[in-house]
Amino acid sequence: VPFSTEKISGRDNTAGILNGGVSPLMSINAADIESIEILKDADATAIYGSRGANGVVLITTKKSALGKTKFDLNVYQGIGKATPLKLLNTQEYLEMRREALANEGYTNSYPSDAYDINGTWDQNRYTDWQKVLIGSNANTTSLQGSISGGDERTQFLFTSGYRKETSVFPGDLGYQKGSFHLSVNHNSMNKRFTFNASFIGSADKNDQPSLDLTYEARRLQPNAPSIHNSDGSLNWENSTWNNPFASLLNSYNGSVKNIVGNTVFGYEILPGLKLKSSFGLNYIDLKEFNAYPSTAYNPAEGLTSARSEVRYSTGNTNSWIVEPQLSYDRKLGDHQLSLLLGVTYQDQRLEKVTTHYQNFPSNDLLHNLSSAAYINPYDFVKSIYKYNAVFGRINYNWNGKYIINLTARRDGSSRFGPGHQFANFGAIGAAWLFYKDEFVNNNLPFLSFGKLRASYGVTGSDQIGNYQFLDTYAIPEGNNIYQGMAGLAPSRLYNPDFAWESNKKLEVAMELGFINDRILFTFAYYNNRSSNQLVDYALPMTTGFTGVLSNLAATVQNTGIEAELNTINFTGRFNWTSSFNLTIPQNKLIAFPNIESSTYANTYVVGESIYIERLYEFTGVDPQMGIYTFRDFNGDG
């Protein structure tokens, strides 16, 4: 969640599955999303434990509705183009170049490598590189179909979609995705047993160039040589430039297959006493193919297919989670009490291998990996992550106006060393729905909703990767073979003493509704403090390592105000709603013991934002020495 949990190590990113390569959101078809809700305060996120330390995004997919079987089909076709910048033409560009070189002292002759201005290239030639490199139409085709229906006991929904996008780059590049979503809901005749199941599947294929041609289109000189020779081969203009089309000979192909499944069983044991258990499964399969043929290089270098190389990566993530829960609800007059007790078991396994292939007999055999004479599997990852927790919640509601919520949990993670794997967290929240008071009803009739809420809690984070407390060895990239055996090098230092990161969250908010909730306004203030932060503590290069994972004694405070306005403007056959939000965040380092003797002494300042830039103040040029001068603030010369 932006702004509220900034820290020295940066924001936790839990989206990366295979070294940041795949986001779990890719498996969800946007057409299958019913709603998206963001939870930030401690009371709302406490039940999710360390997984909600930096906020929770709840994505609810569509479910079937009671009624006759219905079929829907949606077809979309769109065209997009890159908006070009207004760049100089050849004469304007050369005039600017001559003036710039004259300022450097070049008047009668120009540098030998200034091919655009010294006469090597045609000074009357003009190419609109934005049109050549990013001028194609980006076409989008989308097909979405669904079938749904059911009776009072069983409902179903099945959707399927296909999407294809081309790019603005030359060539047959683009993105394709196919997906499906199945949702089934069932309940027994006496309503005591319920069953819900949801399965989402997707397959993605991504073909992209190895070089961002957007940058090249705006960097290349307007009188640069033509792309092709008269025979259709790439033009290297006597080795005076790097032909941007050469990067199109390098290829990147990525494919991702993802299956997400979730089932929930519920049974009402006694009136008010319910047992519920959910089981979730997520499987991701990734393949990446990067080819670099020798034909992508200047022929003057004399490279053959023996220089061609391929990097091929395969990986998969298999994770499951089980959460049995027991809940009890009891209402006595104006008093309502809700209790919840549950446990979490989560297991995630990752396997990934990257292999380097080189020395092919022909560039036509780059996809036949067994034909390579040199095969080196240099990056192999296999890891297991386990997470367990027990949690409980007590909710008390009096007369529908006053609410108190208490949450406590104990989390355990395999990412910490022995003796530090478990930690306790909790939160308290309270709310007053003042719009239900008689005084408000009599004096503020235009107010349809009013609520004051506050929460405080402590959460933890284990988003550091697996086995970080162990000292490990790795096979360095490249040819490190000695007497037929691969060499190993230390890759991480041993540190079993780091523990859970701590995040303390405080939030106070007011929610108001006007004109039967057609206008909803929320104003909130938050104060979050991150301490005992898990960071890769920087070490001097003389140690042989760049850093070691440890808990940093620094405390970072994030405060801010948030305002949100939602309006319902029109309803009926024509619907119009509006939403506006404003966030004003502030961030500063409020404590860092012994910062002067740490490697962060020249990076951070206590009392200032962690994003400050410590720079020199330029004062001019020394007239005698001709060198830059800067202000000496501490007077030490």
N, C-alpha and C positions, 0 to 999 in steps of 0.2 A: 504494500500500500504506500503510495508516494508520500514523502515528506515526514511522516510521523515516526519513522524508525531509522533515520539516518545515523550512521556510525562510522568510526574510523576505518573499518575494514570494508565499508561500502554496504549497500543494501543486500540482504540475503536474496539469492535468486534460486528458487526451487523449481524453476521451469526446465532447466537443462537436465536431460536424462542421460544422454551419451555425450559427456564432455560438452554440454551446452548445445548439442546439435538438434535436439527435438523438443518441442514444447508439447505438453499434454493437451493443450487447447487445439492442436492441429487435428485431433481425432473427432472434434465436435463440428458438425455441420451447423453453420449459423442459422439455417432455417429451422433447426430442431430446438433452438433455445427459446424457452418460455419467458424466463426472467433472469436478471443478474443482480445480485445483492452484495454489497460490500460491508463487512463488519470490521470495525476498528477498535472500539473501546474494550477495556479489559473484561467487563461483564459478559459481553457478547462473544468474545473469542476464547474465554478461559476454558470452555468445555472442549476445545480442540487441542489444548495443550501446546507443546512446542511447535506443532504444525501451524498454529495460529499466532505465533509470537509477533509476526509483523503484519497481521491482518489476515482476514479470510475473505475469499471471493466465492460466493455461492452461485453456482450455475445450475438452474433448474431446467431440465429438458421437458418438452411437451409430453403430455399424457393423453390418452384417449378419453373421449367424453361419451356419456350414455346416449344411445340412439341407434338409428339404422346405419348400416354399413355405408360409408361415404368415401368417395375417391376424389382426390385433388391432384391437379397437374399444373406446374408453373414453368414457363419457359422464358429465359432472359438472354438477350443478345446485346452486347455493348462494344463500343470502340473507344479507345483512349489514345492520346498522343502526348508526347513530352513537350512541354512549353519551352520554346527556344529562347535563349538570351540574345540580346542585341549586341553582337560582337563587331569588331572592326573589320573592314574589308582589307584587301591586300595593300592598297596604297596608304590607307590610314595607319595600318599596322607598321609598314616599313618606315613611314614618317616618324612614328613613335620610337621605333628601334634606333633610327639614326640619331634622334635627339638624345636618347638614353646613352648610346655609345659615345656620343660627343661629350656628354657630361663626364664620362670616364676617361676622356683624353684621346679617343679614337676619332680622328678627323679625316686623314688621308687614306687609311687602310683599316680593315676590320679583322678581328680574330679569325684564324684559319678554321675554327669549328663553328663559326657563325654562318652556317650554310644558307640561312634565310636571307641574309643581307649582303654577303660577300660575293655574290654572283654565282655560287654553285647551283642554287635552285632558281628556277624561272621566276623572275620578279614581276611578271605580268599574270602569273597563274593565280586563280582563286578557286577555292573549294569550300563549300559550306559544310564543314565537318559535322555539325549538328544534324544536318539532313542525311548525311551518309551513314553516320554511326548510330544515331538514336532517332532517326526519322521515320521508322516503320510504324504501322498501326498496331496497337496492342489490342487484340480482339479477345473478348470474354464471352463464353457460352456457358449457360447454366441451365440444367434440367433438374427439377425437383418434383417428386411424386409421392403421394401418401394414400394409405387406405386405413380407415379406422371404423370402429363400431363396438357394439356390445350391449349386454343387458344389465340388469341391476346387480348381478353377481360377478360378471366377468366382462372386462373391457380390454380392447387391444388397439395398438397403433403401430403401423409399420411405414417407415419412410425410406426413400432411397434418393440419392442425388449424384449428379456428375457435373464437374466443373472443369473447364479448360481455359487457360489464359496463355496468350502468346505475348512476346515482349517487343519492345521498341528497337531491339538490337537486330542486326542482320542475321540471317540464317534461321533454321528451324529450332528455335529455342522457346521454352515456355514451361508451364506448370499444369499438371493434370491431377485431379482428385476424384475418387469415387467413395461413396459412404452409404451406410445404412443405419437405421435406428429402429429397434424393436422394444415396445413397452407393453407389458401385460399386468393387469390388476385383477385380483380375485378375492372374494370374501365368502365365508360360509353362510348358510341360511340363517343361523342365529347371530351372525356378525361378530362372533368371538374369535374366529380365525381369519387372518388377512395375509395375503401374499402379493408382493410387488416385485417385478423383475424388469430390468432395463439393460439392453445390450447395444453397444455402439461399435461400429467397425468402420475403418477407413483405410484407403491405400492411396499414397501420394507418389508422384513421380516429378522430379524437378531437373530440368536441363538448363544450365546457365553457363555463360562464358567465364573463363578464368580471370579475366580482367574487366574492371568496371569501365566500359566504354563511355559512360557519361562524363567522367573526368577527362578522358582523352578528347572527346568532342569539343570541349571548351578550352583545352590546353594547346592543341595542335596549331601551328602557324597556318594562316590562310593560304600561303603559297607553298605548303609542303607538297612533296611529290604525289603522283597518282598511286592508287592502291595496287593496280595490276599493270603488268607489262602487256604488250600487244598480243602475246601468246596465251594470256590468261593467268600466268604465274604471278606470284607476289613480287612486287617491285621493291627492292631494297635501295635503289638509287645509289649504287656504289658504296654501300655501308654508311650512308650519311643520315639515316633515320631508322627508327624502329617502327615497322609497319604495324598499325593497330589491328589489321585483319589477321595477323599471325596468331593473336591470342584466341581467335575463333577455331584454330586448329587444335588447340588444347581443349579438352572436354571435361565437363563435370556432370555426372549423372548421379542423382541421389534418389533413393526410393525408401519409403517408410510404410510399414503396415502396422496397424494398431487395433487392438481389441480391448474394449472396456466393458466389464459386466458387473452388475450389482443386483443382488436379491435381498429382500427383507421379508422375514417371517414374523408374524405377531400373533399372540394368543392371550386372551383375557382370562386369567386363572380364576379370579374372583372379581366382583364389582369394584372397579377402581384399581385393581392390581393386574398389571400387564407385563408380559414377557415378550421382548422383541430382540431379534438377532439379525444382523446384516452381514453379508459376505460380499466382498468386492475383489475383482481380479482385473489386472491391467497387464497387457503384453504388448511390447513394442519390438519390432524387428527393423533394423536399419542396414542399408547397403549404400556405400559410397564408392564411386569409381572416378578416379582422376587420371587422365592420360595426357602425357607430354611428349608428342612425337618429335623426332628430329627435324621434321619439315617445318616446325614452328620457329626455327632459328634461321638466322642469316646463312645462306649457302656458303658464304665466304669463310665461315668458321669450319667448314669441311666435316660437319657432323654426319654420321650415318645412323641407321636404326639401332646400332649398338649403344648409342647415347639415349635413345628413347626410353622412357620410364613410365611406369604405372604405379599408382598407390591405390590399393583396394582395401576398404574397411568393411567389416561386418560386425554387427553387434546386436544384442537383444537385452531387454530388461523384462523381467518377470516378477511381478509383485502381487501380493494378496493381503487382504486385511479382513479381520473378523472382529465384530463389536457386539457382543451380547449385552443387553440392558434390561433392567428390572425397574419399573416405574409404579408409583402409587399416588393416586389423586383422591382427596377427601374434602368434601365441602360441608361445613356446619354453619348454617345461617349465613352471616356476612363474611365468614372466615373460610378461606380455601387454602389447602396445603398440598403441595406437589413435591414428591421425592423421586430422585433418580439415582440409580447406582449402575455402573457399567465398567467394563474392562475392554482393552484394545490389544489385539495381537496383530503385528504387521511384519511381513517378511519381504525383502526386496533383493533380487539377485541380478547382477549385471555381468555380462560377458562381452568383451570387445577385442578384436584383433585387427591390426593394420599391417599389411604386408607390402614391401617395396619390391617391385619387379623391374629389372633392367637388362639391357643387352639382348634385344630381340633380333631375330634374323631378318625381319621385315616389318615395316610399319603397318602392313595389312594384318599382322598377327597380334596387335596390341590387345585384342579382346580374347585371344587364346593365351591365357596367362602361363600355361605349362610350357609354352615355347620360349620363355625367358631363360637365359643362361644364369642370371643372378636373381635369387629369390631370398629375401630377408624379412622374416616376420619380426619387426623391431618394436612393436607396441602391442603388448598383450595385457589385458585387464580382466580380472575376475574377482568380484567382490560380493559380499553378503552384508546386508544391513538389516538389523532387527530392532523393533521398537515395541515396547510393552507399556501399558499404563492402566491404572485403576482410577476412576473418577466418580465423584458424587455431586449432586446439586440439590439444594433446598430452596423452594420458592414459596413465599407466603404472600397472599393477596387478601386485603381487608376491604370489603365493600366495593371492590372494583376501582378503588381510588389510590390506595397505598400499597406499594409492592416492594418486597425485599427479596433479593436473590443472593444466595451464597454458593460458591463453587470451590471445590478443592480437588486436587488430583496429584498423583505421584507418577512421574514419567521415568522410563528407563530406556537408554539408548546404547547400542553396541559401539557407537562412535567414540566413547570415552574409555579410558583405561580402568583397570580394576580399582574399586573403591570410589569411583566418581561417576558411575553409570546411572545412578538414580538421584532424583531431586524432587522437591515438593513445591507446588505452586498453587495459587488460589486467587479468588477475586470476590468482591462484594459490590452489589449494585442496588440502588434504591430509586424509586420513581413515585411521583405524585401527579395524578391526573386531576388537576385543579378545575378543569372545565366542568366536572361533575358536581362541584360545590354549589350550594343554593345561591350563595352571594354572587358567584360568577354568572350563573344563569339569569339572575334578576337584573344585573347591572351591565353585563356584556353579552347581549343577545346575539350579536354578530359573530361571537366566538363559538365555533362548532367543535373545536378540539384544543386542548391545552395540556401540556405535560412538561414537568421538570424532572430531569434524571441526572444521576451522578454515579460514577463507578470508579473503583480503584482495584488494581490487581497486579500480580507479579507473574510473568511468564518467562519461559526459558527457550533457548534455541540450541539446536545441535546441527545446524546447516554448515558442516565443515568437510563433508566427504568422509569416506570410510578409511579406517586404519591409520588415521593421521597421528596417533600417539606412538606408532611403531617406527623403528629405524628400518629402512628398506633399501634394497639395491635394485638397479634397473640396467637393462641393456641399452647403452647410448645409441642414438640414431647414427647410422652410417656403417661402414665396413670395419667392425672392430673384432675381426677374427684373428686369433693367435694360436698357431699349432692346431688348427681345425676346431677351435672352441671359441665361443663368443665371450667377450669380456664383460664384466659387471662393474658398475660404479655406484657409490653411495648416492642416494637420491633424497633421503629424508632423515632428520635427526630424531632420536628417541626422546619422548617427553610424555610420560604417563600421568602427569600431575594436572593437566588442564581439565577444567570442569565446565559445567553448564554456564552459558551466558545468561545474564539476568536483565530483564526489561520490566521496569515499573511504569505503569500507565495510570494516569488520572484524567478523567474527562467529566465535564459538566455541560449540560445542554438543555435548551428549551425548544419545544416543538409546538407550533401554533397552527390551527386550522380555521379558515374563515369561509363563510357562505357555504355551509354544508360540505366543507372540506374541498371546495373547488380551488381554494388557494391554500397551500401548505408551505409553511416557512419553518426552517430549522436553523438555530444558531448554536454553535458549540465551541468550547475552549478545551484544548488538550495540553497536557504536560507529561511527556514521556522521557524517561531516563534509562539509558543503556549503560550497564557497567559489567565488569568482569568479561569484557568483550573478547571473543575468540578471533584472533588475528594472526597472520603470518608475520611474526615479529622480525623486523629487518636485522640482519647480522652483517658484520664487516665481511668483505669478500675474502679476507685472509683466513677466515674459518673454513673456506671451501664450500660454504652454503650461502644462499641468499637470504634465508630466514628459517625460523622454527615456529611451529604453531604453538601458541600459548595464550593464557588469559592476560589481557592488558588491564592495568589498574585504572586506566582513564575512565571518566564518566562523561558521557555526551548527553546533553539535554536538547530535546526537540519540543518546542512550544508553538502554538498557533491558534488561529481562530478559523472557523469554517462556517459558511452561510450557504443555505440551499433554498431555492424557491421553485415550487412546482405548481403549475396552474392547469386547470381543465377549462379550455376556452369554449369548445363546442362539443356537443355529444349528439348522437343520433346517426343518421346516414353519413354525415360528414363529421369526423372526429379530429380535434386539434388540441394537443397538449403541449405545454412548454416546460422546460426545465433549465434552471440557471444555478450555477454554483461558483463559489469564491473561496479560495484558501490562501491565507497569509501565514506562511511558516517562518519560524526563526530557529536557528541552530547555533549552538555554541558548545565549546569544550569547557566544562565547569570544574574539572579536577583532573590532574595528571601528576601524581607523586613522582618526584625525581626526574622530571622531564628534561632537565638540563643535562643529565648524564646519559640520556637515552639516545637512540638513533633518530628519534623524532624531534630533537631539539630545534632543528632548523626548518621544521615543517609545520608544527602547530604552536599555538599560543593560547594559554589558559585564559578564558574569558572571551575568546574570539570564535568565529565560525570555523568549523573544520575544513571549510573550502576556501580559506584565505590563500592568497598567493603572496609569498614573501619575495619581493623584488627589490632591485637597486633603484634609487632615485637619480635619474640622469640630470647632471647640472651643466653639461656643455663639453667643449673640447679644449684641452690644454694647448694654448697657442704656441708654446715652445716645443712640446713633445709631439703634438698632433694626435694624442690619444684621448679617449673618452674619460670624463671625470664624473664621480658620483659623490653624493652627500655622505659624510662620515658622521653618523648619528652618535656613536659612543666615543668618538674622539681618540681612537687607538691607532689611527693612521692606516 
